[in-house]
Amino acid sequence: MMFRVDIGKNRISKLKQVRFSDLGYTERNHLQEWLANQPDALGEELLIIQKEFDGFDDTKERLDLLAIDKQGALVIIENKLDDSGRNVVWQSLKYASYCSTLSKSQIAEIFQRYLDKTTPGTDAKALICEFLGQEEFADVVVNPGNDQRLIMVAAQFRKEVTSTVLWLLKHRVLVKCFRATPFQHGDSVYLNIEQVIPLPEAEELMIGISEKESEEQSSERGQVTRYLLRAEFWQKTLEALEHANVSLYSNVNPTRDHWLNAGSGLSGVPYTMIFNRDEARVELTIARASREENKALFDALYARRGEIEALFGEPLDWHRNDEKKASNVSFGKAFVGHDRESWPEMTEWLVDHLRRLHSAFHPQFPLLRKVLRKELVKEQATEAEL
C-alpha cells in the first residue's frame, strides 16, 4: 500500500494500485527499459551488459537483461508484468546454465555489442574494469564457477514459483524475487519495487553462512595469490611511510586491493597510492557522490595547475574524465610491481611522491571547500526554481 502525503493538510491519501496491463505498459518497452536504465532499483549496483540476449547455440530463446554484479558474477534478470507465470523459474535456470559457459572475453564482446548500439565509442573492457575496481582487464574475474545469479521481477508471484525459489535458496542457488507494483494518482504513475524473497534480514544470514564457501571459490579462481601479494606490499609501504614520518596513512590497514586511500579531510577526495604489476602511482582522487561537484573541484584545481605543479616539482597527469563521474590528478612510474626485488625502490618512490603530492594539494583545500559551498547554493537555487 502506498500513500501520498499532503503537507499542507498534514494528511495522507491512499494511491490507487493498478495493473501494468491497465496502463497499457509492456514488459519489453517499459519494465525492461526502466530496469536497464536504473538497475539499482533492484537494491544493488549492477552493470547491465545486454538486453534481449539471444547468443545461445541451437536455441532462439532470449533472456530479458544480463548484468554483472560487484563480485563479477553474471546476473540473469527475468521480467514479467502482472503475473509471474508458471515457467519463470525454469526459464531463468535455463538461461543461467547457458550463460555459465561464457568466458571473460565473450562477456566483453557481448557488452561491446550492447554499447555499440547504446553509447557508440565506449570501451566495454574499460567499463568492466571501472565497475569492478580493477586497473587492468587481465586482473578481472567475471562469471566464475557456478556463481550465476537469478533475479525475477513481477507484480505477483504464483505459489509454485515461490515454493521452487525457496527450495533453490536452501540448495545455495542465488535467487531473488522482486515485486513491482504500479500506482496511479491523476496523470502520475508511481512504481514500488520491493524484494520479497529472500527477505533482506534473511539474506544477511544466508550470506554469513556461505562466506566460507565464497572464500574457497576465490582461492580456486587464482585470486588469492594476487591478494596476498598486494597485502604484503601495502604492509611494507605503510611501514616505510611510518619510518619517514608521513602520517597520512597512520590509521589505514593493508588491503588486497591494488589501491590504498587516505583521507584528505574532504569527503570523497582521498589521496591514493596505486600498485600495479607494471607501475606505481600516486593520485588525488575526486570521487564525491555528485558528478557536478567532482568536475567543479577538478576545474578549480586545474586553474591553478602551474602553482600546483611547481610545488610538486614535475608535470602531473590531469584527468577530468568527462565520460565518468570521478576525476583525478596523478603521477606514476614504471616498475616490475610483482617482483619483490623491486619493492624497496617502489616504496621509497611512493613515500617521496606521496609527500610531494600532499604538499602540492593541501594548500588548495580551502579553495575546494569554497567551491563546494557555491555548488550547494547553486543546487538549492535550482531546487527552489523547480
Contacts in CASP RR format, 6 or more apart in sequence:
PFRMAT RR
TARGET T0000
AUTHOR 0000-0000-0000
METHOD contacts of the structure
MODEL  1
MMFRVDIGKNRISKLKQVRFSDLGYTERNHLQEWLANQPDALGEELLIIQ
KEFDGFDDTKERLDLLAIDKQGALVIIENKLDDSGRNVVWQSLKYASYCS
TLSKSQIAEIFQRYLDKTTPGTDAKALICEFLGQEEFADVVVNPGNDQRL
IMVAAQFRKEVTSTVLWLLKHRVLVKCFRATPFQHGDSVYLNIEQVIPLP
EAEELMIGISEKESEEQSSERGQVTRYLLRAEFWQKTLEALEHANVSLYS
NVNPTRDHWLNAGSGLSGVPYTMIFNRDEARVELTIARASREENKALFDA
LYARRGEIEALFGEPLDWHRNDEKKASNVSFGKAFVGHDRESWPEMTEWL
VDHLRRLHSAFHPQFPLLRKVLRKELVKEQATEAEL
1 14 0 8 1.000
1 17 0 8 1.000
2 14 0 8 1.000
2 15 0 8 1.000
2 17 0 8 1.000
2 181 0 8 1.000
2 183 0 8 1.000
2 190 0 8 1.000
2 192 0 8 1.000
3 12 0 8 1.000
3 13 0 8 1.000
3 14 0 8 1.000
3 15 0 8 1.000
4 12 0 8 1.000
4 13 0 8 1.000
4 14 0 8 1.000
4 15 0 8 1.000
4 185 0 8 1.000
5 11 0 8 1.000
5 12 0 8 1.000
6 12 0 8 1.000
6 13 0 8 1.000
15 183 0 8 1.000
15 184 0 8 1.000
15 185 0 8 1.000
15 190 0 8 1.000
16 183 0 8 1.000
16 184 0 8 1.000
16 185 0 8 1.000
17 181 0 8 1.000
17 182 0 8 1.000
17 183 0 8 1.000
18 182 0 8 1.000
18 183 0 8 1.000
18 184 0 8 1.000
19 81 0 8 1.000
19 82 0 8 1.000
19 155 0 8 1.000
19 182 0 8 1.000
20 26 0 8 1.000
20 30 0 8 1.000
20 31 0 8 1.000
20 81 0 8 1.000
20 82 0 8 1.000
20 155 0 8 1.000
20 182 0 8 1.000
21 81 0 8 1.000
21 82 0 8 1.000
23 182 0 8 1.000
23 184 0 8 1.000
23 189 0 8 1.000
25 31 0 8 1.000
25 81 0 8 1.000
25 182 0 8 1.000
26 81 0 8 1.000
27 64 0 8 1.000
27 79 0 8 1.000
27 80 0 8 1.000
27 81 0 8 1.000
28 52 0 8 1.000
28 64 0 8 1.000
31 79 0 8 1.000
31 81 0 8 1.000
31 153 0 8 1.000
31 180 0 8 1.000
32 51 0 8 1.000
32 64 0 8 1.000
32 65 0 8 1.000
32 79 0 8 1.000
34 41 0 8 1.000
34 191 0 8 1.000
35 41 0 8 1.000
35 42 0 8 1.000
35 48 0 8 1.000
35 65 0 8 1.000
35 77 0 8 1.000
35 79 0 8 1.000
35 153 0 8 1.000
36 48 0 8 1.000
36 51 0 8 1.000
36 65 0 8 1.000
39 45 0 8 1.000
39 46 0 8 1.000
39 47 0 8 1.000
39 48 0 8 1.000
39 65 0 8 1.000
39 67 0 8 1.000
40 46 0 8 1.000
41 193 0 8 1.000
42 77 0 8 1.000
42 151 0 8 1.000
42 153 0 8 1.000
42 176 0 8 1.000
42 178 0 8 1.000
42 193 0 8 1.000
42 195 0 8 1.000
43 195 0 8 1.000
44 69 0 8 1.000
44 70 0 8 1.000
45 69 0 8 1.000
45 70 0 8 1.000
45 131 0 8 1.000
46 67 0 8 1.000
46 68 0 8 1.000
46 69 0 8 1.000
46 75 0 8 1.000
47 67 0 8 1.000
47 68 0 8 1.000
47 69 0 8 1.000
47 127 0 8 1.000
47 128 0 8 1.000
47 131 0 8 1.000
48 65 0 8 1.000
48 66 0 8 1.000
48 67 0 8 1.000
48 114 0 8 1.000
49 66 0 8 1.000
49 67 0 8 1.000
49 68 0 8 1.000
49 107 0 8 1.000
49 110 0 8 1.000
49 111 0 8 1.000
49 114 0 8 1.000
49 124 0 8 1.000
50 65 0 8 1.000
50 66 0 8 1.000
50 110 0 8 1.000
50 111 0 8 1.000
50 113 0 8 1.000
50 114 0 8 1.000
51 64 0 8 1.000
51 65 0 8 1.000
51 66 0 8 1.000
51 114 0 8 1.000
52 62 0 8 1.000
52 63 0 8 1.000
52 64 0 8 1.000
53 62 0 8 1.000
53 63 0 8 1.000
53 65 0 8 1.000
53 66 0 8 1.000
53 110 0 8 1.000
54 60 0 8 1.000
54 61 0 8 1.000
54 62 0 8 1.000
55 110 0 8 1.000
56 95 0 8 1.000
56 98 0 8 1.000
59 98 0 8 1.000
61 91 0 8 1.000
61 94 0 8 1.000
61 95 0 8 1.000
61 98 0 8 1.000
63 76 0 8 1.000
63 77 0 8 1.000
63 78 0 8 1.000
63 91 0 8 1.000
63 92 0 8 1.000
63 95 0 8 1.000
63 99 0 8 1.000
64 77 0 8 1.000
64 78 0 8 1.000
64 79 0 8 1.000
65 76 0 8 1.000
65 77 0 8 1.000
65 79 0 8 1.000
66 74 0 8 1.000
66 75 0 8 1.000
66 76 0 8 1.000
66 77 0 8 1.000
66 99 0 8 1.000
66 110 0 8 1.000
67 74 0 8 1.000
67 75 0 8 1.000
67 77 0 8 1.000
68 74 0 8 1.000
68 75 0 8 1.000
68 107 0 8 1.000
68 128 0 8 1.000
68 131 0 8 1.000
68 132 0 8 1.000
68 142 0 8 1.000
69 75 0 8 1.000
69 149 0 8 1.000
70 131 0 8 1.000
70 132 0 8 1.000
71 147 0 8 1.000
72 132 0 8 1.000
72 140 0 8 1.000
72 141 0 8 1.000
72 142 0 8 1.000
72 143 0 8 1.000
72 144 0 8 1.000
72 147 0 8 1.000
73 143 0 8 1.000
73 144 0 8 1.000
73 147 0 8 1.000
73 148 0 8 1.000
73 149 0 8 1.000
73 174 0 8 1.000
74 96 0 8 1.000
74 99 0 8 1.000
74 102 0 8 1.000
74 107 0 8 1.000
74 142 0 8 1.000
74 143 0 8 1.000
74 147 0 8 1.000
74 148 0 8 1.000
74 149 0 8 1.000
75 148 0 8 1.000
75 149 0 8 1.000
75 150 0 8 1.000
75 151 0 8 1.000
76 92 0 8 1.000
76 95 0 8 1.000
76 96 0 8 1.000
76 99 0 8 1.000
76 148 0 8 1.000
76 149 0 8 1.000
76 150 0 8 1.000
76 151 0 8 1.000
77 151 0 8 1.000
77 152 0 8 1.000
77 153 0 8 1.000
78 88 0 8 1.000
78 91 0 8 1.000
78 92 0 8 1.000
78 95 0 8 1.000
78 150 0 8 1.000
78 151 0 8 1.000
78 152 0 8 1.000
78 153 0 8 1.000
79 152 0 8 1.000
79 153 0 8 1.000
79 154 0 8 1.000
80 88 0 8 1.000
80 152 0 8 1.000
80 153 0 8 1.000
80 154 0 8 1.000
80 155 0 8 1.000
81 154 0 8 1.000
81 155 0 8 1.000
82 154 0 8 1.000
82 155 0 8 1.000
82 156 0 8 1.000
83 154 0 8 1.000
83 155 0 8 1.000
83 156 0 8 1.000
83 158 0 8 1.000
84 152 0 8 1.000
84 154 0 8 1.000
84 156 0 8 1.000
84 157 0 8 1.000
84 158 0 8 1.000
84 161 0 8 1.000
85 154 0 8 1.000
85 158 0 8 1.000
85 161 0 8 1.000
86 158 0 8 1.000
86 160 0 8 1.000
86 161 0 8 1.000
88 152 0 8 1.000
88 154 0 8 1.000
88 161 0 8 1.000
89 152 0 8 1.000
89 161 0 8 1.000
89 164 0 8 1.000
89 165 0 8 1.000
89 168 0 8 1.000
89 175 0 8 1.000
92 150 0 8 1.000
92 152 0 8 1.000
92 175 0 8 1.000
93 150 0 8 1.000
96 148 0 8 1.000
96 149 0 8 1.000
96 150 0 8 1.000
99 143 0 8 1.000
99 148 0 8 1.000
100 143 0 8 1.000
100 145 0 8 1.000
100 146 0 8 1.000
100 148 0 8 1.000
102 110 0 8 1.000
102 143 0 8 1.000
103 143 0 8 1.000
104 137 0 8 1.000
104 140 0 8 1.000
104 141 0 8 1.000
104 142 0 8 1.000
104 143 0 8 1.000
107 128 0 8 1.000
107 142 0 8 1.000
107 143 0 8 1.000
108 124 0 8 1.000
108 125 0 8 1.000
108 128 0 8 1.000
108 137 0 8 1.000
109 124 0 8 1.000
111 124 0 8 1.000
111 127 0 8 1.000
111 128 0 8 1.000
112 123 0 8 1.000
112 124 0 8 1.000
114 124 0 8 1.000
115 121 0 8 1.000
115 122 0 8 1.000
115 123 0 8 1.000
115 124 0 8 1.000
115 127 0 8 1.000
122 323 0 8 1.000
125 137 0 8 1.000
128 137 0 8 1.000
128 140 0 8 1.000
128 142 0 8 1.000
129 135 0 8 1.000
129 136 0 8 1.000
129 137 0 8 1.000
129 140 0 8 1.000
130 324 0 8 1.000
132 140 0 8 1.000
132 142 0 8 1.000
133 257 0 8 1.000
134 140 0 8 1.000
134 258 0 8 1.000
135 258 0 8 1.000
135 259 0 8 1.000
135 274 0 8 1.000
135 276 0 8 1.000
136 276 0 8 1.000
136 277 0 8 1.000
139 226 0 8 1.000
139 258 0 8 1.000
141 221 0 8 1.000
141 223 0 8 1.000
144 217 0 8 1.000
144 221 0 8 1.000
145 217 0 8 1.000
145 220 0 8 1.000
145 221 0 8 1.000
147 174 0 8 1.000
147 217 0 8 1.000
148 174 0 8 1.000
149 174 0 8 1.000
149 175 0 8 1.000
149 176 0 8 1.000
150 173 0 8 1.000
150 174 0 8 1.000
150 175 0 8 1.000
150 176 0 8 1.000
151 175 0 8 1.000
151 176 0 8 1.000
151 177 0 8 1.000
151 178 0 8 1.000
152 161 0 8 1.000
152 165 0 8 1.000
152 175 0 8 1.000
152 176 0 8 1.000
152 177 0 8 1.000
152 178 0 8 1.000
153 177 0 8 1.000
153 178 0 8 1.000
153 180 0 8 1.000
153 193 0 8 1.000
154 177 0 8 1.000
154 178 0 8 1.000
154 179 0 8 1.000
154 180 0 8 1.000
155 179 0 8 1.000
155 180 0 8 1.000
155 181 0 8 1.000
155 182 0 8 1.000
156 179 0 8 1.000
157 165 0 8 1.000
157 177 0 8 1.000
157 179 0 8 1.000
157 196 0 8 1.000
157 197 0 8 1.000
161 177 0 8 1.000
162 177 0 8 1.000
162 197 0 8 1.000
165 175 0 8 1.000
165 177 0 8 1.000
165 197 0 8 1.000
166 197 0 8 1.000
168 175 0 8 1.000
169 175 0 8 1.000
169 197 0 8 1.000
169 198 0 8 1.000
169 206 0 8 1.000
172 210 0 8 1.000
172 213 0 8 1.000
175 197 0 8 1.000
176 195 0 8 1.000
176 197 0 8 1.000
176 198 0 8 1.000
177 195 0 8 1.000
177 196 0 8 1.000
177 197 0 8 1.000
178 193 0 8 1.000
178 194 0 8 1.000
178 195 0 8 1.000
178 196 0 8 1.000
179 192 0 8 1.000
179 193 0 8 1.000
179 194 0 8 1.000
179 196 0 8 1.000
180 191 0 8 1.000
180 192 0 8 1.000
180 193 0 8 1.000
181 191 0 8 1.000
181 192 0 8 1.000
181 193 0 8 1.000
181 194 0 8 1.000
182 189 0 8 1.000
182 190 0 8 1.000
182 191 0 8 1.000
183 189 0 8 1.000
183 190 0 8 1.000
183 191 0 8 1.000
183 192 0 8 1.000
184 190 0 8 1.000
195 203 0 8 1.000
198 206 0 8 1.000
218 224 0 8 1.000
218 227 0 8 1.000
226 256 0 8 1.000
227 256 0 8 1.000
228 256 0 8 1.000
229 338 0 8 1.000
230 254 0 8 1.000
230 255 0 8 1.000
230 256 0 8 1.000
230 257 0 8 1.000
230 258 0 8 1.000
230 275 0 8 1.000
231 254 0 8 1.000
231 255 0 8 1.000
231 256 0 8 1.000
232 254 0 8 1.000
233 275 0 8 1.000
233 337 0 8 1.000
233 343 0 8 1.000
233 346 0 8 1.000
233 347 0 8 1.000
234 254 0 8 1.000
234 255 0 8 1.000
234 260 0 8 1.000
234 275 0 8 1.000
235 254 0 8 1.000
236 343 0 8 1.000
236 347 0 8 1.000
237 260 0 8 1.000
237 273 0 8 1.000
237 275 0 8 1.000
237 346 0 8 1.000
237 347 0 8 1.000
237 350 0 8 1.000
237 351 0 8 1.000
238 249 0 8 1.000
238 252 0 8 1.000
238 253 0 8 1.000
238 254 0 8 1.000
240 347 0 8 1.000
240 348 0 8 1.000
240 350 0 8 1.000
240 351 0 8 1.000
241 248 0 8 1.000
241 249 0 8 1.000
241 350 0 8 1.000
241 351 0 8 1.000
241 354 0 8 1.000
242 250 0 8 1.000
244 351 0 8 1.000
244 355 0 8 1.000
246 351 0 8 1.000
246 354 0 8 1.000
246 355 0 8 1.000
246 358 0 8 1.000
248 262 0 8 1.000
248 263 0 8 1.000
248 271 0 8 1.000
248 354 0 8 1.000
248 358 0 8 1.000
249 260 0 8 1.000
249 262 0 8 1.000
252 260 0 8 1.000
252 261 0 8 1.000
252 262 0 8 1.000
254 260 0 8 1.000
258 274 0 8 1.000
258 275 0 8 1.000
258 276 0 8 1.000
259 272 0 8 1.000
259 273 0 8 1.000
259 274 0 8 1.000
259 275 0 8 1.000
260 272 0 8 1.000
260 273 0 8 1.000
260 275 0 8 1.000
261 270 0 8 1.000
261 271 0 8 1.000
261 272 0 8 1.000
261 285 0 8 1.000
262 270 0 8 1.000
262 271 0 8 1.000
262 272 0 8 1.000
262 273 0 8 1.000
263 270 0 8 1.000
263 271 0 8 1.000
264 270 0 8 1.000
264 271 0 8 1.000
264 284 0 8 1.000
264 361 0 8 1.000
264 362 0 8 1.000
264 365 0 8 1.000
265 365 0 8 1.000
266 365 0 8 1.000
266 368 0 8 1.000
266 369 0 8 1.000
267 288 0 8 1.000
268 285 0 8 1.000
268 286 0 8 1.000
268 287 0 8 1.000
268 288 0 8 1.000
269 284 0 8 1.000
269 285 0 8 1.000
269 286 0 8 1.000
269 287 0 8 1.000
269 288 0 8 1.000
269 297 0 8 1.000
269 368 0 8 1.000
270 284 0 8 1.000
270 285 0 8 1.000
270 287 0 8 1.000
271 282 0 8 1.000
271 283 0 8 1.000
271 284 0 8 1.000
271 285 0 8 1.000
271 354 0 8 1.000
271 357 0 8 1.000
271 358 0 8 1.000
271 361 0 8 1.000
272 282 0 8 1.000
272 283 0 8 1.000
272 284 0 8 1.000
272 285 0 8 1.000
272 328 0 8 1.000
273 280 0 8 1.000
273 281 0 8 1.000
273 282 0 8 1.000
273 283 0 8 1.000
273 350 0 8 1.000
273 354 0 8 1.000
274 280 0 8 1.000
274 281 0 8 1.000
274 282 0 8 1.000
274 283 0 8 1.000
274 330 0 8 1.000
275 337 0 8 1.000
275 346 0 8 1.000
276 337 0 8 1.000
277 336 0 8 1.000
277 337 0 8 1.000
277 338 0 8 1.000
278 334 0 8 1.000
278 335 0 8 1.000
278 336 0 8 1.000
278 337 0 8 1.000
279 332 0 8 1.000
279 333 0 8 1.000
279 334 0 8 1.000
279 335 0 8 1.000
279 337 0 8 1.000
280 332 0 8 1.000
280 333 0 8 1.000
280 335 0 8 1.000
280 337 0 8 1.000
280 346 0 8 1.000
280 349 0 8 1.000
280 350 0 8 1.000
281 330 0 8 1.000
281 331 0 8 1.000
281 332 0 8 1.000
281 333 0 8 1.000
282 330 0 8 1.000
282 331 0 8 1.000
282 332 0 8 1.000
282 350 0 8 1.000
282 353 0 8 1.000
282 354 0 8 1.000
282 357 0 8 1.000
283 328 0 8 1.000
283 329 0 8 1.000
283 330 0 8 1.000
283 331 0 8 1.000
283 357 0 8 1.000
284 301 0 8 1.000
284 328 0 8 1.000
284 329 0 8 1.000
284 330 0 8 1.000
284 357 0 8 1.000
284 361 0 8 1.000
285 326 0 8 1.000
285 328 0 8 1.000
286 294 0 8 1.000
286 297 0 8 1.000
286 298 0 8 1.000
286 326 0 8 1.000
286 327 0 8 1.000
286 328 0 8 1.000
286 329 0 8 1.000
287 294 0 8 1.000
287 325 0 8 1.000
287 326 0 8 1.000
287 327 0 8 1.000
287 328 0 8 1.000
288 294 0 8 1.000
288 297 0 8 1.000
290 375 0 8 1.000
291 325 0 8 1.000
292 375 0 8 1.000
293 371 0 8 1.000
293 372 0 8 1.000
293 375 0 8 1.000
294 325 0 8 1.000
294 326 0 8 1.000
294 327 0 8 1.000
295 320 0 8 1.000
295 322 0 8 1.000
295 327 0 8 1.000
296 371 0 8 1.000
296 372 0 8 1.000
296 374 0 8 1.000
296 375 0 8 1.000
297 327 0 8 1.000
297 368 0 8 1.000
297 371 0 8 1.000
297 372 0 8 1.000
298 318 0 8 1.000
298 320 0 8 1.000
298 327 0 8 1.000
298 329 0 8 1.000
299 320 0 8 1.000
300 364 0 8 1.000
300 367 0 8 1.000
300 368 0 8 1.000
300 371 0 8 1.000
301 308 0 8 1.000
301 329 0 8 1.000
301 361 0 8 1.000
301 364 0 8 1.000
301 368 0 8 1.000
302 318 0 8 1.000
302 320 0 8 1.000
304 364 0 8 1.000
304 367 0 8 1.000
305 316 0 8 1.000
305 318 0 8 1.000
308 316 0 8 1.000
308 329 0 8 1.000
308 360 0 8 1.000
308 361 0 8 1.000
308 364 0 8 1.000
309 315 0 8 1.000
309 316 0 8 1.000
309 360 0 8 1.000
311 356 0 8 1.000
311 359 0 8 1.000
311 360 0 8 1.000
311 363 0 8 1.000
312 331 0 8 1.000
312 356 0 8 1.000
312 357 0 8 1.000
312 359 0 8 1.000
312 360 0 8 1.000
313 356 0 8 1.000
313 360 0 8 1.000
314 331 0 8 1.000
316 329 0 8 1.000
316 330 0 8 1.000
316 331 0 8 1.000
317 329 0 8 1.000
317 330 0 8 1.000
317 331 0 8 1.000
317 332 0 8 1.000
318 329 0 8 1.000
319 327 0 8 1.000
319 328 0 8 1.000
319 329 0 8 1.000
319 330 0 8 1.000
320 327 0 8 1.000
321 327 0 8 1.000
321 328 0 8 1.000
329 361 0 8 1.000
331 353 0 8 1.000
331 357 0 8 1.000
332 353 0 8 1.000
333 349 0 8 1.000
335 342 0 8 1.000
335 345 0 8 1.000
335 346 0 8 1.000
335 349 0 8 1.000
336 342 0 8 1.000
337 343 0 8 1.000
337 346 0 8 1.000
END
